[in-house]
Amino acid sequence: MKKFLLIFLCLAHYISWAQITPRHILEKAYSIEKVKETLIPLKDYKPYPTSVEDWKKVVPDSIIQQVIKNGEEALSSTFEPISGSMSLDFVRSGDRSVHGKLSFGKRNRLTAIILAESVEGKGRFMEAIFNGIWSICEESFWGVPAHISGTGLPDVENPVVDLFSAETASVLAMADYFVGDKLDKINKLIRKRIYFETNRRIFIPMTTHSDRYGWMSKTRPVNNWNPWIMSNWLMSTLLLEQNDQRRVDMVYSAMKGLDLYINGLGEDGGCDEGPSYWFAAGGSVFDCLELLDKSTAGNINIYKEPIIQKMAAYVYKAHIDGFYFTNFADADPVLKPDGLMLFRFGKALKDENMIQFGQWANLNFNRFEVSGNQRMRTIENMMTIKDIPSQTTYQPVQDAWISDIQVMTARSANGLYLAAHGGHNAESHKQAI
């Protein structure tokens, strides 16, 4: 019996960690000296429009009006504080929705009014932006209580970096970038507070003890948390950090961090979390690569790497038809794919199937919105609308075999669709063996 148990445990360990491949693509291709040489300085880094005139050049007037309307609607709500009882609600009742509704709502409203002020430029959203920033900076924790190891309340002396604290940092970085000068006119301490809180809650933990987080593991595959957090760390670093050397160091550290996710992909680039999570996983890898490409004037670019090409192709290989995708684990089989992001990713990869998939998704689902997650994509999506064609020749993939996650799909000429999944219980979003 003991011998059988030992064999079983060894097999379970092999299955769980078999996908680790020490590719270290970014670290091997680019040194920190290369980053220092090519990274655009903060004072010159202007990846997004910074004036009303610049917005009008790249964004249709209908979208500008939609953004202003979204901002006006956001003005009707106040930025309420998060109480201690609300923070404890998760450990007391298991309900995370009350905290989430308030926390996510504040960040969505702040994003909406930042963009509205940026595209309109009249100053009428500024007091609300100030109050939103201040309210969020006053919070004890930028993430969600479910991510604090069951305590419910955060230890403010030991900030935890989770998905939503990283997201919050990028929202505040957007505020600094788009309306920073106007914030200075209200009070110069506002931007100082943005940096102080982002540095305390994100930059210092990520540069001193990121290895304590499971999503930065070097010994087992990591899931969507890694690229999701890396993308927001990159964005907030690029837009906020004024020390040139520290900015270089953090960008390079984020590159090595992203390598950990890529190392965990199998040879076919499959996403073991399922298609709906791919938009936070593979999609966030693209967010990172897009930021690296733009912030170095194209000098750091790995779009031609086969594993990146395969990772991207997974999402359209998993598409069945309409809203439906081949589903497993706890992924949602029904979703509205972000066509604008898919179109950009396809263009970067020169993948015609993905380009057409993005055009099809945009035509069918009209996905432009101020997203509740991956809010940085909202800006790039706004800037993509004028470029995306209004027609497509997209047809779903006939059949696919993704060996590393053991997913097979096939369809007949008369519309019958078959999907099968092997896999194992130690994949992401399943119970561990």
MARROMAR-898019 format. One record per atom (N, C-alpha, C, O): x, y, z; residue in one letter. Coordinates in steps of 0.2 Angstrom, whole numbers, plus 5000, padded with zeros to 4 digits. Example, Ala and Ser with C-alpha at 12.3 -4.5 7.8 and 13.67 -1.06 7.14 Angstrom:
506649725039A;506249785039A;506649845039A;507149835042A;506449895035S;506849955036S;506450005039S;506750065040S;
This chain:
500449945000M;500050005000M;500450065000M;500350114996M;501050065004K;501450125004K;501850134998K;501950194996K;501950084995K;502350084988K;501850114983K;502050154979K;501250094983F;500750124978F;500650194980F;500550234975F;500550214986L;500450284988L;501050324985L;500950384983L;501650304986L;502250334984L;502250344976L;502450404974L;502050294973I;502050294965I;501550354963I;501650394959I;500950344967F;500350394965F;500550464966F;500450514962F;500950474972L;501150544973L;501650574968L;501650624966L;502150524966C;502650544961C;502250564955C;502450614951C;501750524953L;501450534947L;501050604947L;501050634942L;500750614953A;500350674954A;500850734953A;500650784950A;501450724956H;501950784956H;502150794949H;502250854946H;502250734945Y;502450744938Y;501950774934Y;502050824930Y;501350754935I;500750784931I;500650864932I;500650904928I;500750874939S;500650944941S;501150994938S;500951044936S;501750974938W;502351014936W;502651004930W;503151034928W;502350954926A;502650934919A;502750994914A;503150994910A;502251044915Q;502251094910Q;502851154911Q;502951194907Q;503151144916I;503751194917I;504251184912I;504551134912I;504351234908T;504951234903T;505351304904T;505051354903T;505951294906P;506351354908P;506551394901P;507151404900P;506051424898R;506151464892R;506451524893R;506951544890R;506251564898H;506451634900H;506651674894H;507151704893H;506151674890I;506151714883I;506451784884I;506951804881I;506051824888L;506251894889L;506951904892L;507351944890L;507051864897E;507651874901E;508251854896E;508751884897E;508251804892K;508751784888K;508851824882K;509451834880K;508251854880A;508351894874A;508551964875A;508852004871A;508451994881Y;508552064883Y;508852064890Y;508652044895Y;509452104890S;509752114896S;509452174899S;509152214896S;509652184906I;509452254909I;509752314906I;509452364906I;510352304903E;510652354900E;510252374893E;510252434892E;510052324890K;509652334884K;508952374886K;508752424882K;508652364891V;508052394894V;508252474895V;507952514893V;508852474899K;509052544901K;509152584894K;509052644894K;509452554889E;509652594883E;509052614879E;509052664876E;508552564879T;507952574875T;507352604878T;506852634874T;507252604885L;506652624888L;506552704887L;507052744889L;506052724885I;505852794884I;505852824891I;505452804895I;506152884892P;506152914898P;505452934900P;505052954896P;505352944906L;504652964909L;504453024906L;503853034903L;504853074905K;504653144903K;504453144895K;504153184893K;504753094892D;504553084884D;504053034883D;503853024877D;503852994888Y;503452934887Y;502652964886Y;502352974891Y;502452964880K;501752984879K;501352934875K;501252944869K;501152884878P;500852824874P;500152844872P;499852804867P;499852884875Y;499152904874Y;499052974873Y;499453014875Y;498452994870P;498353064869P;498353104876P;498053074881P;498553164875T;498553204881T;498253274881T;498253314885T;497853274875S;497453344874S;496853324870S;496753274867S;496353364871V;495753354867V;495853354860V;495553304856V;496253394857E;496453384850E;496753324848E;496553294842E;497153294852D;497453224850D;496953174851D;496953124847D;496553174855W;495953124856W;495553124849W;495453074847W;495353184847K;494953184841K;495253164835K;494953134830K;495953164835K;496353134829K;496253054829K;496353024823K;496253024834V;496252954834V;495652914837V;495552854836V;495152954839V;494552924842V;493852954838V;493853014838V;493452914836P;492852944833P;492452984838P;492452974844P;492153034835D;491753084839D;491153044843D;491053064848D;490852994840S;490352954843S;490652924850S;490252924855S;491252904850I;491552874855I;491752924861I;491652914867I;491952974858I;492153034863I;491453054867I;491453064873I;490953064863Q;490253074866Q;490053024871Q;489753044876Q;490152964869Q;489952904874Q;490452914880Q;490152894886Q;491052924880V;491452924885V;491252984890V;491252974896V;491053044887I;490853104891I;490253084895I;490153094900I;489753044891K;489153024894K;489252984900K;488952984905K;489752934899N;489852884904N;490152924911N;489952904916N;490552974909G;490853014915G;490253054918G;490253054924G;489753084914E;489253114917E;488853074922E;488553094927E;488653014920E;488352964924E;488652944930E;488352934935E;489352944929A;489752924935A;489752984941A;489852964947A;489653044938L;489553094943L;488953094948L;488953124953L;488553054946S;487953044950S;488053004957S;487653004961S;488652974957S;488752934963S;489352964967S;489752994964S;489352944973T;489852974977T;490352914979T;490252854978T;490952934981F;491452884983F;491452864990F;491752904994F;491052814992E;490952794999E;491552765002E;491852724998E;491652765008P;492152735011P;492052655012P;491452645012P;492552615013I;492452545014I;492452535022I;493052545024I;491952515025S;491952505032S;492352445034S;492452395030S;492552435041G;492852375043G;492352315043G;492552265041G;491752335044S;491252275044S;491152245037S;491052185036S;491152295032M;491152275025M;491752225023M;491652175020M;492352245026S;492952205025S;492852135028S;493152085025S;492552135034L;492452065037L;491952025034L;491851965036L;491552055030D;490952015028D;491051955024D;490751905025D;491651945021F;491851885018F;491951835022F;491751775022F;492351845028V;492551795032V;491951775037V;491851715040V;491451825038R;490851805042R;490351775038R;490051725041R;490251785032S;489651765028S;489851725022S;489451685019S;490451735020G;490651705013G;490451745007G;490551725001G;490151805008D;489851845003D;490451895001D;490551935006D;490651894995R;491151944993R;490852004989R;491152044987R;490151994988S;489852044983S;489752114985S;489852164981S;489652124992V;489452184994V;490152234994V;490152284992V;490652204996H;491352234996H;491552244989H;491752304987H;491452194985G;491652204978G;491252254974G;491552294970G;490552264975K;490152304972K;490452384973K;490452424969K;490552394980L;490752464981L;491552474979L;491652524976L;491952424980S;492652434978S;492752444970S;493052484968S;492452394967F;492552394959F;492152454957F;492352484952F;491552474960G;491152524957G;491552594958G;491552634953G;491952604963K;492352664964K;492852664958K;492952724956K;493152614957R;493752614952R;493452624945R;493752654941R;492852594944N;492552604937N;492352674936N;492452704931N;492052704941R;491852774941R;492452824940R;492452864936R;492952804944L;493552844943L;493852844936L;494052894933L;493852784933T;494152774927T;493652814922T;493952854917T;493052814923A;492552844918A;492652924918A;492652954913A;492752944924I;492753024924I;493453044922I;493553104920I;493953004923I;494653024921I;494653034913I;494853084911I;494352984910L;494352984903L;493953034900L;494053064895L;493353044904A;492853104902A;493253164902A;493153204897A;493553184907E;493953244908E;494453254903E;494553304900E;494853194901S;495353194896S;495153214889S;495453254886S;494553184887V;494353194881V;493953264880V;493953284874V;493653284885E;493253344885E;493653404887E;493653454883E;494053404892G;494553454894G;494253514897G;494653574896G;493653514900K;493353574902K;493453584910K;493353634913K;493753534913G;493853544920G;493253524925G;493353524931G;492653504922R;492053494926R;492053434930R;491653424934R;492553384928F;492553324932F;493153324937F;493153274941F;493553374938M;494153374942M;493953364949M;494353324952M;493453394952E;493353384959E;493153314961E;493353294966E;492753284956A;492553214957A;493153164957A;493253124960A;493653184952I;494253144951I;494653144957I;494953094960I;494753204960F;495153214966F;494853174972F;495153144976F;494153184973N;493853144978N;493853074977N;493953034982N;493853044971G;493952974970G;494652954971G;494752894975G;495152984969I;495852974971I;495952974978I;496252924981I;495653024982W;495853024989W;495452974993W;495752944997W;494852954991S;494452904994S;494852834993S;494852794998S;495052814987I;495452754986I;496152754990I;496352704993I;496452814990C;497052814994C;496952805001C;497452785005C;496352825004E;496252815011E;496052745013E;496052725019E;495952705008E;495752635009E;496352595012E;496952605011E;496152545017S;496752515020S;496952455016S;497552435016S;496552435011F;496752385006F;496452394999F;495852404999F;496852384994W;496652404987W;496352334984W;496052344979W;496452284987G;496152214984G;495552194987G;495152234990G;495352134987V;494752104990V;494952064996V;495452024996V;494452065001P;494652025007P;494751945006P;495051915010P;494451925001A;494551845000A;495251834998A;495451774998A;495651884996H;496351874995H;496851885000H;497451894999H;496551885007I;497051905012I;497051845017I;497051855023I;497151785014S;497251725018S;496751715024S;496951695030S;496151735023G;495551715028G;495551765034G;495151755038G;495951815034T;495951865040T;495351915039T;495151935044T;495151935033G;494651985032G;494952055032G;494752095028G;495352065037L;495552135038L;496352135036L;496652085037L;496552185032P;497252185030P;497752205035P;497552245040P;498352175035D;498852205039D;499252265035D;499552245031D;499052325038V;499352375034V;500052385034V;500352425030V;500452345039E;501152345039E;501452295034E;502052295033E;501052255031N;501252205026N;500752205020N;500352155020N;500852255016P;500352255010P;500352195006P;500952175004P;499852175004V;499752115000V;499552134993V;499152174992V;499952114988V;499852124981V;499352074978V;499552014977V;498752094976D;498352044973D;498152074966D;498352124964D;497652044963L;497452064956L;497152134956L;497352174952L;496752154961F;496452214961F;496852274964F;496652324963F;497252254969S;497752304971S;498152334965S;498352394965S;498452284961A;498852304955A;498352344950A;498652394947A;497752324949E;497352354945E;497252434947E;497252474943E;497152434954T;497052504957T;497652544955T;497552604954T;498252524956A;498852564955A;498852584947A;499052644946A;498652544943S;498652574936S;498052624935S;498152674931S;497452614938V;496952674938V;497252734940V;497152794937V;497552734946L;497852794949L;498452824944L;498552884943L;498852774941A;499352804936A;498952834930A;499252884928A;498452814928M;498052844923M;497852914925M;497852964921M;497652924931A;497452984933A;498053034933A;497953094931A;498653014935D;499253054935D;499353074928D;499553134927D;499353024924Y;499553034917Y;499053084913Y;499253134910Y;498453074914F;497953104910F;497753174913F;497653224909F;497753184919V;497453244922V;497953274928V;497753314932V;498553244928G;499053264933G;499153344934G;499153364939G;499253374928D;499353444929D;498753484932D;498753534936D;498153454930K;497553484933K;497453474941K;497253504945K;497753414943L;497753394950L;498153434954L;498053454959L;498753454950D;499253504954D;498953574955D;499053604960D;498453594951K;498153654952K;497653654958K;497553704961K;497353594959I;496953584965I;497353584971I;497253624976I;497853544971N;498353534977N;498953494975N;498853434972N;499553514976K;500153474973K;500253414978K;500653364976K;499853404983L;499953344987L;499553284984L;499653224987L;499153294980I;498753234977I;499153184973I;499153124974I;499553214969R;499953164965R;500553134969R;500753084968R;500753174974K;501253144979K;500953094982K;501253044984K;500253094984R;499953044988R;499852984983R;499952924985R;499752994977I;499652934972I;500252894972I;500252834973I;500852924971Y;501452894971Y;501652854978Y;501852804978Y;501552894983F;501652864990F;501352804991F;501552754993F;500652804989E;500252744991E;500452684986E;500452624988E;500552704979T;500752654974T;501352624976T;501452564976T;501852664978N;502552634980N;502452594986N;502752534986N;502052614991R;502052574997R;501652504996R;501852454999R;501152504992R;500752444991R;500952404986R;500752344986R;501252424981I;501452384975I;502152384973I;502452334973I;502452444973F;503152444970F;503652414976F;504052364974F;503552424982I;504052404987I;503952324988I;504452284988I;503352304989P;503252234989P;503452194983P;503752134984P;503352214977M;503552184971M;504352184970M;504552134967M;504652234973T;505452234972T;505752204978T;506352194978T;505452184984T;505752164990T;505552094991T;505952054994T;504952074990H;504752004992H;504251974988H;503751934990H;504251984981S;503751954977S;503751884976S;503251844975S;504351854978D;504451774978D;503951744983D;503951684983D;503651784988R;503251744993R;502551734990R;502151694993R;502451764984Y;501751754981Y;501751694977Y;502251684973Y;501251654977G;501151594973G;501151604965G;501451564961G;500951664963W;500851674956W;501551704954W;501651724948W;502051704958M;502751714955M;503251654956M;503851654957M;502851594957S;503251534958S;503751514952S;503551524946S;504351494954K;504751464949K;504751394948K;505151364944K;504351354952T;504451284952T;503751254950T;503751194949T;503251294949R;502651264946R;502251314942R;502351374942R;501851294937P;501551334933P;501051384937P;500751374942P;501051444934V;500651504937V;500151514932V;500151504926V;499551544935N;498951554931N;498951634929N;499351674929N;498251654928N;498151724925N;498351774930N;498451834928N;498451754936W;498651814941W;499351844939W;499451904940W;499751804937N;500451824935N;500451874929N;500651934931N;500151864923P;500151914918P;499751974920P;499852034918P;499151964923W;498752014925W;499052064930W;499052124928W;499452034935I;499752084939I;500352114936I;500552174937I;500752074932M;501352104928M;501152164924M;501452214923M;500552154920S;500352214916S;500152274920S;500352324917S;499852264925N;499752324929N;500352354933N;500352414934N;500752314935W;501452334938W;501752374932W;502052424934W;501852344926L;502152384921L;501852454920L;502252504919L;501252454919M;500852514917M;501052564923M;501152624921M;500952554929S;500952604934S;501752624935S;501852674936S;502152574934T;502952594934T;503052644928T;503352694929T;502852624922L;503052664916L;502752734917L;503052784915L;502152744920L;501852804920L;501952844927L;501852914927L;502252814932L;502352844938L;503052854941L;503252904944L;503452804940E;504152804943E;504552854940E;504752854934E;504852904944Q;505252954942Q;505952944942Q;506352974938Q;506152894946N;506852874946N;507052834940N;506752774940N;507452854936D;507652824930D;507852744931D;507652704928D;508352734936Q;508652674937Q;508152624940Q;508052564938Q;507752654944R;507252604948R;506652594942R;506452534942R;506552634938R;506052624933R;506252564928R;505852524927R;506952564926V;507252514922V;507152454926V;507052394923V;507352454933D;507452394937D;506752354937D;506652294937D;506252394938M;505552364939M;505252344932M;504952284932M;505452374927V;505252354920V;505552284919V;505252234917V;506152274920Y;506552214919Y;506352164924Y;506252104922Y;506152174930S;505852124935S;505252104932S;505052044933S;504852144930A;504152124927A;504252084921A;503852034920A;504752094917M;504852054911M;505051984914M;504851934911M;505451974919K;505651914921K;505051874925K;505051814924K;504651914928G;504051894931G;503551864925G;503251804927G;503551894920L;503051874914L;503351804912L;502951764910L;504051804911D;504351734909D;504051674913D;504051624910D;503951684919L;503651634923L;503051604921L;502951544921L;502551644918Y;501951624915Y;502051584909Y;501851534908Y;502551614905I;502651584898I;503051514899I;502851474895I;503451514904N;503751454906N;503251394908N;503351334906N;502651414910G;502151364912G;501751344907G;501351294908G;501751374901L;501351354895L;501651284892L;502251274892L;501251244890G;501451184886G;501651204879G;501551264877G;501851154876E;502151174869E;501651194864E;501751224859E;500951174865D;500451204861D;500151264863D;499651294860D;500351294869G;500151354871G;499451364874G;499151414874G;499151304876G;498451294878G;498451334885G;498851334889G;497851354886C;497651384893C;497251334897C;496651324895C;497551314902D;497151254906D;496651284910D;496251254914D;496551354910E;496051384914E;495351394910E;494851404913E;495451384904G;494851394899G;494751454896G;495151504898G;494351464891P;494351524886P;494151584890P;494451644889P;493651584895S;493551654898S;494051674902S;494151734903S;494551634905Y;495051654909Y;495651674904Y;496151714906Y;495651654898W;496151674893W;496251744892W;496751774892W;495651784893F;495651854892F;496051894898F;496251944897F;496051854903A;496451884909A;497151854909A;497651884912A;497251794905A;497951764905A;498351784899A;498751824899A;498151744893G;498451764887G;498351834885G;498851864882G;497751854886G;497651924885G;498051974889G;498252024886G;498151964895S;498652004899S;499351994897S;499752044898S;499551934894V;500251934891V;500251984886V;500752024885V;499751994882F;499752044876F;499852114879F;500152154877F;499452124884D;499452194888D;500152204889D;500452264888D;500552154892C;501252164894C;501652184888C;502052224888C;501552134883L;502052144877L;501852204873L;502352234871L;501252234873E;501052294870E;501452354874E;501652394871E;501452354881L;501752404885L;502552404883L;502852454883L;502852344883L;503552334882L;503752364875L;504252394874L;503352344870D;503452364863D;503452444863D;503852474860D;502852474865K;502852544865K;503252584869K;503552634867K;503452554875S;503852594879S;504652594877S;505052624880S;504752554873T;505452544870T;505552554863T;506052544860T;505052584860A;505052604853A;505152544848A;505452544843A;504852484851G;504852424847G;505552384848G;505552334845G;505952404852N;506552364853N;506452304858N;506952264857N;505952304862I;505852244865I;505152214863I;504652234864I;505252154859N;504752134855N;504852054854N;505252034851N;504352014857I;504351944856I;503751914852I;503651854853I;503451954848Y;502851924845Y;502951874840Y;502551834839Y;503651864838K;503751814833K;503951744836K;503951694833K;503951744843E;504051684847E;503551634845E;502951654847E;503651574843P;503151524842P;502651514848P;502051504847P;502951514854I;502451494860I;501951554861I;501451544863I;502151614859I;501751674860I;501151664854I;500551674855I;501351644848Q;500951634843Q;500451584845Q;499851584843Q;500651524848K;500151474849K;499751484855K;499151474855K;500051524860M;499651544866M;499051594863M;498451584866M;499151634859A;498651674856A;498151634852A;497551644853A;498351584848A;497851554844A;497351504848A;496851494845A;497551494854Y;497151444858Y;496451474858Y;495951434858Y;496351544859V;495751564860V;495251564854V;494651554855V;495451564848Y;495051554843Y;494951484841Y;494451464838Y;495451444843K;495351374842K;494751344847K;494451294845K;494651384852A;494151354857A;493451384856A;493051374859A;493451424850H;492751454849H;492351404845H;492551374840H;491751404848I;491251354845I;490851394840I;490851384834I;490451444842D;490051484838D;489651534842D;489551524848D;489551594839G;489251644843G;489551664850G;490151674850G;489151664855F;489451674862F;489751614865F;490151624870F;489751554862Y;489951494865Y;490651474863Y;490951474858Y;491051444869F;491651424868F;491751354872F;491351344876F;492251314870T;492351254873T;492551264880T;493051294881T;492251234884N;492251254892N;492551194896N;492351134894N;492851214901F;493051164906F;493251194912F;493351264913F;493451154918A;493551184924A;492951234926A;492351214925A;493051294929D;492551334931D;492451394926D;492251444928D;492751394920A;492751444915A;492051444913A;491651394913A;491851504911D;491151514908D;491151494901D;491551524897D;490651454899P;490551434891P;490351494887P;490351494881P;490051544890V;489751594886V;490051664888V;490151684894V;490351694883L;490651764884L;490651804878L;490551774872L;490751864879K;490751914873K;491551934872K;491751974876K;491851904868P;492551924867P;492751994865P;492352024861P;493252014867D;493452084866D;493852094859D;494452074859D;493352104854G;493652104847G;494152154846G;494652144842G;494152214849L;494652264848L;495352244850L;495852254847L;495352214856M;495952184859M;496252124854M;496852124853M;495752084853L;495952024848L;496252054842L;496752024839L;495952104839F;496152134832F;496852154833F;497352144829F;497052194838R;497752224840R;498252164840R;498752164838R;498052114844F;498452054846F;498652024839F;499152004837F;498052014835G;498151974828G;498652014824G;499051994820G;498552084824K;498952124820K;499752124822K;500152124818K;499852124829A;500552124831A;500852054830A;501452054828A;500452004829L;500751934828L;500751914820L;501051874818L;500351964817K;500251944809K;499851884808K;500051844804K;499451864813D;498951804813D;498351824810D;497951854813D;498251814803E;497651834800E;496951804803E;496451834803E;497051734805N;496451704809N;496251754815N;495651764816N;496751774819M;496551814825M;496251884823M;495851904826M;496551914818I;496351974815I;495651974813I;495152014815I;495451914809Q;494751914807Q;494251894813Q;493751914813Q;494551854818F;494151834824F;493951904828F;493451914830F;494451944828G;494352014832G;493852054828G;493452084831G;493952054821Q;493452094818Q;492752064819Q;492252104819Q;492652004818W;492051974819W;491751984826W;491152004827W;492151974831A;491951994838A;491752064839A;491252074842A;492052114836N;491952184837N;491252194833N;490852234836N;491152164827L;490552174824L;489952144827L;489352174827L;490052094830N;489452054833N;489352074840N;488752074843N;489852104844F;489752114851F;489852184853F;489752204859F;490152234848N;490252304850N;490552314857N;490152344861N;491152284858R;491352274865R;491652344868R;491852334874R;491652394864F;491952454868F;491552474874F;490952484874F;491952474880E;491652494886E;492252514891E;492752494890E;492052544896V;492552554901V;492552494906V;492052484910V;493052444904S;493052384907S;493052374914S;493452424917S;492752324917G;492752324925G;493452284927G;493652294932G;493752254922N;494452224924N;494852244918N;494652264912N;495552244919Q;496052264913Q;495852324910Q;495752334904Q;495752374915R;495452444913R;495952474908R;495752514904R;496652454908M;497052484903M;496852474896M;497052514891M;496552414895R;496352404888R;495852454885R;495752464879R;495452484890T;494952534888T;495252584883T;495052604878T;495852604885I;496252664882I;496452634875I;496252674870I;496752584875E;497052554868E;496452534864E;496452544858E;495852514867N;495252494863N;494952564859N;494752564854N;494952614863M;494752674861M;495152694854M;494852724849M;495752684855M;496252704850M;496252654844M;496552674839M;495852604844T;495852554839T;495252554835T;495252534829T;494752594837I;494052584834I;494152614827I;493752584822I;494552664826K;494552694819K;494952644814K;494852654808K;495352604817D;495752564812D;495452494811D;495652464806D;494952474815I;494652404813I;494152404808I;493652444808I;494252364803P;493752364797P;493052344799P;492952304805P;492552364796S;491852344797S;491652284793S;491052274793S;492052244791Q;491852174788Q;492352124790Q;492952144792Q;492252064789T;492652004790T;492451944786T;491951934784T;492951904786T;492851834782T;492951784787T;493051724785T;492851794794Y;493051744799Y;492551684799Y;491951694798Y;492851624799Q;492551564800Q;492851524806Q;493451524806Q;492451494810P;492751464816P;493251404814P;493151374808P;493751394818V;494151334816V;493851274815V;493351254819V;493951234810Q;493651174808Q;493751114814Q;493251084816Q;494351104816D;494551064821D;495251084824D;495651114821D;495351054830A;495951074834A;496151014839A;495750984841A;496851014840W;497050964845W;497651004849W;498151024846W;497451024855I;497951054859I;498251004864I;497950994869I;498750974863S;499050924866S;499250934873S;499150894878S;499450994875D;499751004882D;499151004887D;499250994893D;498551024885I;498051024889I;497450974887I;496950974890I;497650934882Q;497250874880Q;496550894879Q;496050874881Q;496450944874V;495850974872V;495750954864V;496250974861V;495250924862M;495150914855M;494450944853M;493950934857M;494450974847T;493850994845T;493750974838T;494250974834T;493150964835A;493050944828A;492250964827A;491850964831A;492150984820R;491551004818R;491350974811R;491850964807R;490750954810S;490550924804S;490250974799S;490151034801S;490150954793A;489951004788A;489251024790A;488951074788A;488850984793N;488150994794N;488051024801N;487451034804N;488551044805G;488551084811G;488651054817G;488551084822G;488750984817L;488850944823L;489550964826L;490050964822L;489550984832Y;490251004835Y;490350954841Y;489950944845Y;490950934841L;491250884847L;491850914850L;492250944847L;491850914857A;492450934861A;492550884866A;492050864869A;493150874867A;493350824873A;493950854876A;494450884873A;494050834883H;494550864887H;494850804891H;494450774895H;495450794891G;495750744896G;495950784902G;495550794907G;496650804902G;496850844908G;496850804915G;496850744915G;496950844920H;497050814927H;496750864932H;496650924930H;496650844938N;496350884943N;496850944946N;496650984950N;497450934944A;497950994947A;497951054942A;498451094943A;497551054937E;497551114932E;497251164936E;496951154941E;497351224934S;497151284937S;496351284937S;496051264932S;496051314942H;495351314943H;495051244944H;494451234943H;495451194946K;495151134948K;495451114955K;495851144957K;495151064958Q;495351044964Q;496051004963Q;496050964959Q;496451024968A;497150984967A;497050914969A;496650894973A;497550874966I;497550804968I;497650794975I;497750734977I;
